Amino acid sequence: SGGVRQGGSTITQQLAKNAFLDSDRTAARKMREVMIAFWLEAWLSKDEILSRYLSNVYFGDNVYGITAASKHYFGRTPQTLNIGQAAMLAGLVKAPSRLAPTSNLKGARARQAVVVGAMVDAGFLTQREADAVQPQRVLSDRPETLPTGTYFADWVLPSAREVAGDAGRDATVRTTLDPKLQRTAERVARQAGLRKAQVALVVMKPTGEVVAMVGGRDYGASTFNRAVQAKRQPGSTFKLFVYLAAMRAGLTPDTVRDDSPIEIAGWKPKNDDGRYLGPITLQRAFARSSNAVAARLTQEVGVRNVIRAARDLGITTPIANEATIGLGTSEVSLLELTSAYAAIASGRYPVVPRGVEGNRNASWYEAIAGRDTAMPEKIRDEMRTLLGSSIRGTGRDANLPVQAFGKTGTSQGGRDAWFIGFAGNLVVGVWVGNDDSTPNPGLHGGGIPAQIWRQFMMSALDIPVVVAPVEDEAFAPVDNAIGDMGDQVGDLIDRTGPAVGDALDRLRELGVEPPEPPEPRPPRDRGAPDQPPPDDRTARPDPDAF
């Protein structure tokens, strides 16, 4: 029914997949591929199908379409290619990334010879004509560095084709990529000190426009996009859905639950730090990422409602129907998880990530599932309260001098470390781990991922690093000496206030109740003599203390 075959599909099916469909491997996608192929066969001739296929297929080196490939490798248009050049391009389609002649000329020439032999067998060339075909050379002026945003370009291509319309014609498509933010994302990923670990980073607007994407440390070494294609355990970042289900059930951040050891059908979740605080508020539990409380909440609201919360916010990967999902045991992609957090930032769900401006129509999934839904303002505010407390808790290394929200996540053995959050008009997700899922001792979401997130946000949001000015004491007015000292002491108190609060919380956790601070004294009349009360001589400050 399709004539010529390529791989396990006909050319018509390949055109349907490349030009009209996404790359997910599901039975539903295969069914759509077959339906589109039938339509193409009914309305287009074989030559038209082949022409459109060649205009969309990948030829390696980040080049799509026969025209672009001809110019890229040989500096010619398709009409002026010789037999050897045309045969080499035809041979690339089988394995374009591996056979690209700019990096594997020997392999490309071998495939050229295979194609020429096939042309002889099919009667398109005589043996004499085939013998005259020479091994081809390609242009030597290959760019030394790949263009920025290459992972993004690979991801956005199917959407760009959809917006461009008719397969086979030239069109201009505007993407959502922000070159400045892309460069910032790549820079902070390079500077993260990852050793052998990989990194992925997604930056989007709360409404879903992806403005930067890093899919790995080096696209030239690996085109596998860890931001989109990798499915990894999200750890405690999945608690977003547990607490969303709890807020939907009527609980609030001030609701108290027991942070103590628990057993559910033989499963005994433990808090990472081994400490249990007893009755605590959900806000406190979320801030310290209590596994015991998350397990209790999952049992209380029901696994099905946690799954429903994840589905509502756009998670499409399989989720196990068991209590352990509350601790992030079901795998997700960084792109989908970042989109879920974007729903809390925007107040509408699901947030569908997109990389092309002016997408004319909803996808088939959106058309069936319906458009986005407004999140009740009360629930949104409660979720933001939880995320705000978390970034000052386990995510303190990500905290910003502006309002920020986020959550850490770490899978068992430090195999996956995450930080996902939002500030200003950006939602950013960071993942760090090994491709082979081997453990990374000491790696956790509140460490390197949180630091990457903070460094990116500080630069992307143009947050200045405030440094107190240094004045020459010789020229400081004498009358202001005491006032300046008071300002410095006040600034010191402001800076150390959160640390003091953490210390007091720690004392209470250990069962030590610190005394209440003394009542402030009334202001003293500046005209009164500077003498302490008769029975309060110890309260007089020591002059040497200053």
C-alpha positions as CSV (number, residue, x, y, z in Angstrom):
1,S,0.0,0.0,0.0
2,G,3.0,2.3,0.4
3,G,5.4,0.9,-2.2
4,V,8.9,1.9,-1.0
5,R,9.7,1.1,2.6
6,Q,12.1,2.8,5.0
7,G,12.9,1.0,8.3
8,G,9.8,-0.7,9.6
9,S,7.3,1.7,7.9
10,T,6.5,2.9,4.4
11,I,7.7,6.2,3.2
12,T,4.1,7.4,3.5
13,Q,4.0,6.4,7.2
14,Q,7.4,8.1,7.8
15,L,6.0,11.3,6.3
16,A,3.0,11.1,8.5
17,K,5.2,10.6,11.6
18,N,7.8,13.3,10.7
19,A,5.5,16.0,9.4
20,F,2.3,15.6,11.5
21,L,2.9,13.7,14.7
22,D,5.0,13.9,17.9
23,S,7.6,11.2,18.7
24,D,5.9,9.4,21.6
25,R,5.7,5.6,21.2
26,T,2.1,4.7,22.0
27,A,-0.6,2.7,20.3
28,A,-2.7,5.8,19.9
29,R,0.1,7.6,18.0
30,K,0.6,4.6,15.7
31,M,-3.1,4.6,14.9
32,R,-3.0,8.3,14.0
33,E,0.0,7.6,11.9
34,V,-1.9,4.9,9.9
35,M,-4.9,7.1,9.4
36,I,-2.8,10.0,8.2
37,A,-0.9,7.7,5.8
38,F,-4.2,6.5,4.3
39,W,-5.2,10.1,3.7
40,L,-1.9,10.9,2.1
41,E,-2.1,7.9,-0.2
42,A,-5.6,8.9,-1.3
43,W,-4.8,12.6,-2.0
44,L,-1.2,12.6,-3.2
45,S,0.8,10.9,-5.9
46,K,3.9,8.8,-5.1
47,D,6.2,11.6,-6.4
48,E,4.4,14.2,-4.2
49,I,4.7,11.9,-1.1
50,L,8.4,11.4,-1.8
51,S,9.0,15.1,-2.3
52,R,7.3,16.0,0.9
53,Y,9.1,13.2,2.8
54,L,12.5,14.5,1.5
55,S,11.6,18.0,2.6
56,N,11.0,17.0,6.2
57,V,13.4,14.1,6.9
58,Y,16.5,14.5,9.1
59,F,20.0,14.4,7.4
60,G,22.2,14.8,10.5
61,D,24.2,17.8,11.7
62,N,20.9,19.4,12.9
63,V,19.8,19.7,9.2
64,Y,16.3,18.9,8.0
65,G,15.1,18.6,4.4
66,I,16.8,17.8,1.2
67,T,17.4,21.5,0.2
68,A,19.1,22.4,3.5
69,A,21.2,19.2,3.4
70,S,22.4,19.8,-0.1
71,K,23.5,23.3,0.7
72,H,25.0,22.3,4.1
73,Y,27.1,19.3,2.9
74,F,27.8,20.3,-0.8
75,G,27.0,23.9,-1.3
76,R,24.5,23.1,-4.0
77,T,20.8,22.9,-4.7
78,P,19.2,19.5,-5.0
79,Q,18.8,20.0,-8.7
80,T,22.6,20.4,-9.3
81,L,23.7,17.4,-7.2
82,N,25.7,14.7,-9.0
83,I,24.9,11.0,-8.7
84,G,27.4,10.4,-5.9
85,Q,26.2,13.3,-3.8
86,A,22.6,12.4,-4.2
87,A,23.4,8.8,-3.2
88,M,25.3,9.9,-0.2
89,L,22.4,12.0,1.0
90,A,20.0,9.1,0.4
91,G,22.2,6.9,2.5
92,L,22.2,9.3,5.5
93,V,18.5,8.8,6.2
94,K,19.0,5.4,7.7
95,A,21.2,6.7,10.6
96,P,21.7,10.5,10.1
97,S,23.3,11.2,13.5
98,R,25.9,8.4,13.1
99,L,26.5,8.8,9.4
100,A,26.7,12.6,9.1
101,P,29.7,13.0,6.7
102,T,31.1,16.0,8.5
103,S,32.0,13.6,11.4
104,N,31.9,10.1,9.8
105,L,33.0,10.5,6.1
106,K,34.0,6.9,5.9
107,G,30.6,5.6,7.1
108,A,28.8,8.1,4.7
109,R,30.9,6.9,1.8
110,A,30.1,3.3,2.6
111,R,26.4,4.0,2.6
112,Q,26.8,5.9,-0.7
113,A,28.2,2.8,-2.2
114,V,25.3,0.7,-0.9
115,V,22.8,3.2,-2.5
116,V,24.6,3.2,-5.8
117,G,24.5,-0.6,-5.8
118,A,20.8,-0.6,-5.1
119,M,20.3,1.8,-8.0
120,V,22.0,-0.7,-10.3
121,D,19.9,-3.5,-9.0
122,A,16.7,-1.4,-9.5
123,G,17.7,-0.5,-13.1
124,F,18.3,3.2,-12.5
125,L,22.0,3.0,-13.3
126,T,24.1,0.7,-15.5
127,Q,27.1,-1.0,-14.0
128,R,29.4,1.3,-16.1
129,E,27.7,4.4,-14.7
130,A,27.9,3.1,-11.2
131,D,31.6,2.3,-11.6
132,A,32.2,6.0,-12.6
133,V,30.7,7.3,-9.4
134,Q,33.5,8.6,-7.1
135,P,33.5,8.8,-3.3
136,Q,32.2,12.3,-2.4
137,R,33.7,15.0,-0.4
138,V,31.8,17.5,1.8
139,L,32.4,21.2,2.6
140,S,35.1,21.6,5.2
141,D,33.8,24.8,6.8
142,R,31.7,23.1,9.4
143,P,31.0,25.4,12.4
144,E,33.3,24.8,15.3
145,T,30.5,25.1,17.8
146,L,26.9,24.0,17.5
147,P,24.3,26.8,17.5
148,T,22.9,27.7,20.9
149,G,19.6,26.1,21.8
150,T,20.2,22.9,19.9
151,Y,18.3,20.7,22.4
152,F,15.5,23.2,22.2
153,A,15.5,23.0,18.4
154,D,15.2,19.3,18.4
155,W,12.3,19.4,20.8
156,V,10.4,22.2,19.0
157,L,10.7,20.8,15.5
158,P,7.5,18.8,15.4
159,S,5.5,21.8,16.6
160,A,7.2,24.1,14.1
161,R,6.2,21.7,11.3
162,E,2.6,21.8,12.5
163,V,2.5,25.6,12.5
164,A,4.3,25.8,9.1
165,G,1.4,23.9,7.6
166,D,1.8,22.2,4.3
167,A,4.7,19.8,4.4
168,G,7.2,20.6,1.7
169,R,6.9,24.3,1.4
170,D,9.2,26.9,2.9
171,A,7.8,28.8,5.9
172,T,9.1,31.0,8.7
173,V,8.2,29.9,12.2
174,R,8.9,32.1,15.3
175,T,9.9,30.2,18.4
176,T,9.6,31.2,22.1
177,L,13.4,30.7,22.7
178,D,15.0,33.7,24.4
179,P,18.7,33.7,23.3
180,K,19.9,35.7,26.4
181,L,18.2,33.3,28.8
182,Q,19.4,30.3,26.8
183,R,23.0,31.6,27.1
184,T,22.5,32.1,30.8
185,A,21.1,28.6,31.3
186,E,24.1,27.1,29.5
187,R,26.6,29.1,31.4
188,V,25.2,28.2,34.9
189,A,25.1,24.5,33.8
190,R,28.7,24.6,32.7
191,Q,29.8,26.3,35.9
192,A,28.0,23.9,38.3
193,G,31.0,21.6,39.0
194,L,29.2,18.4,38.1
195,R,32.2,16.2,37.6
196,K,30.7,13.2,35.6
197,A,27.0,13.9,36.3
198,Q,24.6,15.2,33.7
199,V,22.3,18.2,34.0
200,A,19.1,19.3,32.5
201,L,17.3,22.7,32.9
202,V,14.0,24.0,31.6
203,V,12.9,27.6,31.8
204,M,9.4,28.6,30.9
205,K,6.8,31.4,31.4
206,P,3.9,30.6,33.8
207,T,1.7,30.3,30.7
208,G,3.9,27.6,29.1
209,E,6.2,29.3,26.7
210,V,9.6,27.6,27.0
211,V,12.3,30.2,26.7
212,A,15.4,28.1,27.4
213,M,16.3,24.5,27.6
214,V,19.5,22.5,28.5
215,G,19.2,18.8,27.8
216,G,22.7,17.8,28.8
217,R,26.3,19.0,29.4
218,D,27.3,18.7,25.7
219,Y,25.0,18.3,22.7
220,G,28.0,17.4,20.5
221,A,28.8,14.4,22.8
222,S,25.1,13.4,23.3
223,T,21.9,14.5,21.6
224,F,19.8,12.7,24.1
225,N,17.6,15.4,25.6
226,R,17.4,14.8,29.4
227,A,14.9,17.6,29.9
228,V,12.4,15.9,27.7
229,Q,13.2,12.3,26.9
230,A,14.6,11.1,30.3
231,K,12.1,9.7,32.8
232,R,13.4,9.8,36.3
233,Q,12.1,9.5,39.9
234,P,11.2,13.0,41.1
235,G,11.6,12.4,44.8
236,S,10.0,15.0,47.1
237,T,9.2,17.3,44.2
238,F,6.2,15.0,43.7
239,K,4.9,16.0,47.1
240,L,3.4,19.0,45.3
241,F,0.5,16.7,44.2
242,V,0.1,15.1,47.6
243,Y,-0.3,18.5,49.2
244,L,-2.5,19.7,46.4
245,A,-4.8,16.8,47.0
246,A,-4.8,17.6,50.7
247,M,-5.7,21.3,50.1
248,R,-8.5,20.2,47.8
249,A,-9.8,17.9,50.6
250,G,-10.1,20.9,52.9
251,L,-6.8,20.8,54.8
252,T,-4.7,24.0,55.1
253,P,-1.1,24.8,55.7
254,D,-1.9,25.3,59.4
255,T,-3.5,21.8,59.7
256,V,-1.5,19.7,62.2
257,R,-0.4,16.1,61.4
258,D,1.8,13.7,63.2
259,D,5.5,13.6,62.1
260,S,6.4,10.2,63.6
261,P,7.3,6.8,62.2
262,I,4.6,5.1,60.1
263,E,4.0,1.7,58.5
264,I,1.7,1.2,55.5
265,A,1.2,-2.4,54.4
266,G,4.8,-3.3,55.3
267,W,6.3,-0.1,53.9
268,K,8.1,2.1,56.4
269,P,9.0,5.5,55.0
270,K,11.7,7.3,56.9
271,N,12.6,11.0,57.2
272,D,15.9,11.7,55.4
273,D,17.5,13.2,58.5
274,G,16.2,10.5,60.8
275,R,14.4,13.1,63.0
276,Y,10.7,13.2,63.8
277,L,9.0,16.2,65.4
278,G,5.6,14.8,66.4
279,P,2.6,17.0,65.8
280,I,3.5,19.8,63.3
281,T,1.7,22.0,60.8
282,L,1.6,20.9,57.2
283,Q,3.5,24.1,56.3
284,R,6.3,23.0,58.6
285,A,6.2,19.4,57.3
286,F,6.4,20.6,53.7
287,A,9.3,23.0,54.5
288,R,11.3,20.2,56.0
289,S,10.1,17.7,53.5
290,S,8.8,15.2,56.0
291,N,8.3,11.8,54.4
292,A,6.3,10.5,57.3
293,V,3.7,13.3,57.0
294,A,3.6,12.9,53.2
295,A,2.9,9.2,53.5
296,R,0.1,9.9,56.1
297,L,-1.5,12.5,53.8
298,T,-1.4,10.1,50.8
299,Q,-3.1,7.5,52.9
300,E,-5.6,10.1,54.3
301,V,-6.7,11.7,51.0
302,G,-6.3,8.5,48.9
303,V,-3.8,7.5,46.3
304,R,-6.4,8.1,43.5
305,N,-6.8,11.7,44.5
306,V,-3.0,12.2,44.5
307,I,-2.9,10.7,41.0
308,R,-5.8,12.9,39.9
309,A,-3.9,16.0,41.1
310,A,-0.9,15.0,39.1
311,R,-3.0,14.3,36.0
312,D,-4.8,17.6,36.4
313,L,-1.5,19.5,36.4
314,G,-0.3,17.7,33.2
315,I,1.6,14.7,34.3
316,T,1.1,12.0,31.6
317,T,3.6,9.3,32.5
318,P,2.4,6.1,34.2
319,I,1.8,6.5,38.0
320,A,1.7,3.4,40.2
321,N,-1.5,3.0,42.2
322,E,0.3,2.7,45.6
323,A,1.1,4.8,48.6
324,T,4.8,5.1,47.7
325,I,4.0,7.6,44.9
326,G,3.8,10.3,47.6
327,L,7.6,10.2,47.9
328,G,8.1,10.3,44.1
329,T,8.7,6.7,43.1
330,S,6.9,7.0,39.7
331,E,9.1,8.4,36.9
332,V,8.4,11.8,35.2
333,S,10.2,14.1,32.8
334,L,11.7,17.4,33.8
335,L,9.6,19.3,31.2
336,E,6.3,17.9,32.5
337,L,7.2,18.4,36.2
338,T,8.2,22.0,35.5
339,S,4.9,22.6,33.7
340,A,3.1,21.3,36.7
341,Y,4.8,23.8,39.0
342,A,3.9,26.5,36.4
343,A,0.3,25.7,37.1
344,I,0.7,26.9,40.6
345,A,2.5,30.1,39.4
346,S,-0.2,30.9,36.8
347,G,-3.3,29.7,38.7
348,R,-4.5,27.7,35.7
349,Y,-4.0,24.1,34.8
350,P,-2.8,22.2,32.9
351,V,0.1,24.4,31.6
352,V,1.0,22.9,28.2
353,P,4.7,23.6,27.4
354,R,5.2,25.1,23.9
355,G,8.1,26.3,21.9
356,V,6.4,27.9,18.9
357,E,4.5,31.2,18.8
358,G,1.2,31.4,17.0
359,N,0.2,27.7,17.2
360,R,-3.0,27.8,15.2
361,N,-4.9,24.9,16.7
362,A,-5.1,22.8,19.8
363,S,-3.4,19.4,19.6
364,W,-5.6,16.4,19.3
365,Y,-5.1,15.7,23.1
366,E,-6.1,19.2,24.1
367,A,-9.1,19.0,21.8
368,I,-10.3,15.9,23.6
369,A,-9.3,16.8,27.1
370,G,-10.5,20.4,27.0
371,R,-8.8,23.7,27.7
372,D,-7.2,24.8,30.9
373,T,-9.1,25.3,34.2
374,A,-8.8,28.1,36.8
375,M,-7.4,26.9,40.1
376,P,-9.5,28.2,43.1
377,E,-7.7,31.2,44.5
378,K,-7.7,29.8,48.0
379,I,-6.0,26.6,47.0
380,R,-3.5,28.5,44.9
381,D,-2.6,30.8,47.8
382,E,-2.2,27.8,50.1
383,M,0.1,26.0,47.7
384,R,2.2,29.1,47.3
385,T,2.4,29.4,51.1
386,L,3.8,25.8,51.2
387,L,6.3,26.4,48.3
388,G,7.4,29.7,49.9
389,S,8.2,27.9,53.2
390,S,10.0,25.1,51.4
391,I,12.4,27.4,49.7
392,R,13.3,28.8,53.1
393,G,13.6,25.2,54.4
394,T,15.3,22.3,52.5
395,G,15.6,24.7,49.5
396,R,17.4,27.5,51.4
397,D,20.3,27.4,49.0
398,A,17.9,28.5,46.2
399,N,16.3,31.4,48.2
400,L,16.4,34.8,46.6
401,P,16.2,38.4,47.9
402,V,12.8,38.6,46.2
403,Q,9.7,36.5,46.6
404,A,10.4,33.0,45.4
405,F,8.8,29.6,45.6
406,G,10.2,26.1,45.1
407,K,10.7,22.5,46.2
408,T,13.7,20.1,46.4
409,G,13.6,16.5,45.5
410,T,16.1,13.6,45.8
411,S,15.6,10.0,44.8
412,Q,17.2,7.1,46.7
413,G,21.0,7.1,46.8
414,G,21.2,10.6,45.2
415,R,20.5,9.1,41.8
416,D,18.3,12.1,40.9
417,A,18.4,15.5,42.4
418,W,15.9,18.2,41.6
419,F,14.9,21.8,42.3
420,I,11.8,23.3,40.7
421,G,10.3,26.6,41.5
422,F,9.3,30.1,40.3
423,A,10.0,33.7,40.8
424,G,9.1,36.8,38.9
425,N,7.7,35.7,35.5
426,L,9.9,32.5,35.2
427,V,9.4,28.9,36.2
428,V,12.6,26.9,36.3
429,G,13.3,23.2,36.7
430,V,16.7,21.7,37.3
431,W,17.7,18.0,37.4
432,V,21.2,16.5,38.1
433,G,22.1,12.9,37.9
434,N,23.9,10.1,36.0
435,D,22.5,8.7,32.7
436,D,22.9,5.1,34.1
437,S,21.1,6.0,37.3
438,T,24.0,5.1,39.5
439,P,24.1,6.6,43.0
440,N,25.7,10.0,43.6
441,P,26.7,10.0,47.3
442,G,26.0,13.4,48.9
443,L,24.0,14.7,45.9
444,H,20.6,16.2,47.0
445,G,18.1,18.6,45.6
446,G,19.0,21.3,48.1
447,G,22.6,21.3,47.0
448,I,23.8,21.7,43.4
449,P,20.3,21.9,41.7
450,A,19.2,24.6,44.2
451,Q,22.4,26.5,43.6
452,I,22.0,26.2,39.8
453,W,18.5,27.5,40.1
454,R,19.5,30.4,42.3
455,Q,22.4,31.4,40.0
456,F,20.2,31.3,37.0
457,M,17.4,33.3,38.6
458,M,19.7,36.0,40.0
459,S,21.0,36.6,36.4
460,A,17.7,36.1,34.5
461,L,15.7,38.4,36.8
462,D,18.6,41.0,37.0
463,I,18.6,40.8,40.8
464,P,21.5,42.9,42.0
465,V,23.9,41.6,44.6
466,V,23.8,44.3,47.3
467,V,27.1,45.2,48.9
468,A,27.1,47.8,51.7
469,P,29.2,50.9,50.7
470,V,32.5,51.4,52.5
471,E,33.0,54.9,53.8
472,D,36.3,56.5,54.9
473,E,35.9,56.8,58.7
474,A,38.1,59.9,58.7
475,F,35.4,61.9,56.8
476,A,32.4,60.5,58.7
477,P,30.5,63.2,60.6
478,V,31.0,62.9,64.3
479,D,27.3,63.6,65.0
480,N,26.3,60.6,63.0
481,A,28.6,58.1,64.7
482,I,26.1,56.7,67.1
483,G,23.3,56.7,64.4
484,D,25.5,54.9,61.9
485,M,26.4,52.3,64.5
486,G,22.7,51.8,65.3
487,D,22.0,51.3,61.6
488,Q,24.8,48.7,61.3
489,V,23.6,46.8,64.4
490,G,20.0,46.9,63.0
491,D,21.2,45.6,59.6
492,L,23.1,42.8,61.5
493,I,19.9,41.9,63.4
494,D,17.9,41.8,60.2
495,R,20.4,39.5,58.5
496,T,20.7,37.2,61.5
497,G,17.0,37.1,62.4
498,P,16.2,34.0,60.2
499,A,19.2,32.1,61.6
500,V,18.1,32.9,65.1
501,G,14.6,31.7,64.3
502,D,16.0,28.4,62.9
503,A,18.1,28.0,66.0
504,L,15.1,28.5,68.3
505,D,13.1,25.9,66.2
506,R,16.0,23.5,66.6
507,L,16.0,23.9,70.4
508,R,12.3,23.3,70.5
509,E,12.7,20.1,68.4
510,L,15.2,18.9,71.0
511,G,12.7,19.5,73.8
512,V,14.3,22.7,75.1
513,E,11.8,25.6,75.4
514,P,13.8,28.9,75.2
515,P,12.7,31.7,77.5
516,E,10.5,34.5,76.2
517,P,12.4,37.7,75.3
518,P,12.2,40.5,77.9
519,E,9.7,43.3,77.5
520,P,11.3,46.3,75.7
521,R,12.1,49.2,78.0
522,P,10.4,52.5,77.5
523,P,12.6,55.2,75.8
524,R,14.7,57.1,78.2
525,D,14.7,60.9,78.4
526,R,17.9,62.1,76.8
527,G,18.1,64.9,79.4
528,A,18.1,62.4,82.4
529,P,21.4,61.5,84.0
530,D,23.0,58.4,82.5
531,Q,22.8,56.2,85.6
532,P,21.3,52.7,86.0
533,P,18.5,52.0,88.5
534,P,19.8,51.2,92.0
535,D,18.9,47.5,91.7
536,D,19.8,47.0,88.1
537,R,23.5,47.7,87.9
538,T,24.2,44.5,86.0
539,A,22.1,45.9,83.1
540,R,24.5,48.7,82.5
541,P,26.5,48.0,79.3
542,D,30.2,47.5,79.5
543,P,31.9,50.3,77.6
544,D,34.6,47.9,76.3
545,A,31.9,45.9,74.6
546,F,31.9,48.4,71.8
